Amino acid sequence: MADQFYMTREGYEAAKKELEYLQTVKRKEIVDRIAEARSHGDLSENAEYDAARNEQAANEGEIVELEYKVKNAVIIEESDDNSVVHIGSTVTVWDEDLGEEVTYTIMGTTEVDPMNNVISNESPVGAALLRHKKGEEVFVKAPGGEYKLVIRKID
């Protein structure tokens, strides 16, 4: 069975747009740079050629990965249900170890933004919070050990 990648409608559209850019614009730019580098002669000592070929390989890898994610996307519909934590929820928790409140938004793996506390449903915190209610204690199994969060608010 194929992996499923949970995405909002916005995230899905952004992934499709990024895929189209990589397949058309960026792929052509790289091919043009390779052709330019080839025109400079001896390829064995041509750093520009090597760099362009490496960029081409990386771009093709990104395309394959993004195609797979788009193909196996599960679009999550917006929900007004704030009784339990689900993908798309913004959850405020009390972190006992840190002694502070932290707010996370739980999204699919393709839409994470750790700098803005947008975490994956597959991350230790995201997975632990899913399907729990306000007021519940949740234990997070992290590489550094287990710790407790208390759900204070679900939006």
C-alpha positions in Angstrom: 0.0 0.0 0.0 1.3 3.4 -0.9 2.1 6.0 1.7 -0.6 8.7 2.2 0.4 12.3 2.5 -2.2 14.5 4.3 -2.5 18.0 2.8 -4.9 20.9 3.0 -6.3 22.0 -0.3 -3.9 25.0 -0.2 -0.9 22.7 0.4 -2.0 20.4 -2.4 -2.3 23.2 -4.9 1.1 24.6 -3.7 2.7 21.2 -4.2 1.3 20.9 -7.7 2.5 24.4 -8.6 6.0 23.7 -7.2 6.0 20.4 -9.2 5.1 22.2 -12.4 7.8 24.8 -11.8 10.5 22.1 -11.2 9.4 20.2 -14.3 9.2 23.1 -16.7 11.1 26.2 -15.7 13.9 24.9 -13.4 14.5 21.8 -15.6 14.9 24.0 -18.7 17.2 26.4 -16.8 19.5 23.6 -15.8 19.6 22.0 -19.3 20.6 25.5 -20.6 23.4 25.7 -18.0 24.6 22.2 -18.9 24.7 23.2 -22.6 26.6 26.4 -21.9 29.1 24.5 -19.8 29.6 21.9 -22.5 30.4 24.6 -25.0 33.4 25.5 -22.9 35.3 22.4 -23.9 37.0 19.7 -21.8 34.3 18.3 -19.4 36.8 16.5 -17.2 37.9 19.8 -15.6 34.8 21.8 -16.0 33.4 22.7 -12.5 30.5 24.6 -14.0 29.4 21.4 -15.9 29.7 19.3 -12.8 27.7 21.7 -10.7 25.0 21.9 -13.3 24.8 18.1 -13.5 24.6 17.8 -9.7 21.8 20.4 -9.7 20.0 18.4 -12.4 20.2 15.2 -10.3 18.9 17.1 -7.2 16.1 18.6 -9.2 15.1 15.3 -10.7 15.1 13.8 -7.2 12.8 16.5 -6.0 10.5 16.0 -8.9 10.2 12.3 -8.2 9.5 12.9 -4.5 6.9 15.6 -5.2 5.2 13.5 -7.9 4.8 10.7 -5.4 3.4 12.9 -2.7 0.9 14.6 -5.0 -0.1 11.2 -6.4 -0.7 9.9 -2.9 -2.2 13.0 -1.4 -5.2 12.8 0.9 -6.9 16.2 1.0 -8.1 17.1 4.5 -11.2 19.1 4.6 -11.5 22.1 6.9 -13.4 21.3 10.0 -15.0 23.4 12.7 -14.9 20.5 15.1 -12.7 21.7 18.0 -13.7 18.9 20.4 -10.6 16.8 19.5 -7.2 17.4 17.9 -7.1 16.6 14.2 -4.9 17.5 11.2 -5.4 21.2 10.7 -5.9 21.9 14.4 -4.1 24.7 16.2 -3.4 23.4 19.7 -2.2 25.3 22.7 -0.5 23.0 25.3 1.2 23.4 28.6 4.7 21.9 28.4 5.7 20.9 31.9 9.4 20.4 31.1 9.7 23.9 29.6 7.3 25.4 32.1 5.5 27.4 29.4 2.6 27.4 27.0 3.3 26.4 23.4 1.0 26.6 20.4 1.3 24.1 17.5 -0.5 23.8 14.3 -0.7 20.1 13.1 -0.5 19.6 9.4 0.6 16.9 6.9 4.3 16.2 6.3 4.4 18.4 3.2 3.2 21.6 5.0 5.5 21.7 8.0 7.2 24.9 9.1 9.1 24.3 12.3 10.1 27.9 12.7 6.4 28.8 13.0 5.4 25.7 15.1 3.6 24.1 12.2 4.4 20.4 12.9 3.6 17.2 11.1 1.0 14.7 12.2 3.8 12.2 12.1 6.1 14.1 14.4 6.3 12.8 18.0 4.3 15.8 19.3 1.8 15.8 16.4 1.2 12.1 16.6 0.8 12.2 20.4 -1.8 15.1 20.3 -4.1 13.6 17.6 -7.5 12.5 18.7 -7.1 14.0 22.3 -9.4 16.5 23.9 -8.9 19.8 25.8 -7.7 19.2 29.3 -6.2 15.8 28.6 -2.6 14.9 29.5 -0.6 13.6 26.5 2.7 11.8 26.8 5.2 12.5 24.0 7.8 9.8 23.2 10.7 11.8 21.9 14.3 10.7 21.2 15.4 12.5 24.4 12.8 10.7 26.5 9.1 10.9 27.3 7.5 14.2 28.5 4.0 15.4 29.3 1.9 18.1 27.6 -1.5 19.2 28.8 -3.9 20.4 26.1 -5.3 23.8 27.0 -7.0 24.9 23.8 -8.0 23.5 20.4 -8.7 25.8 17.5 
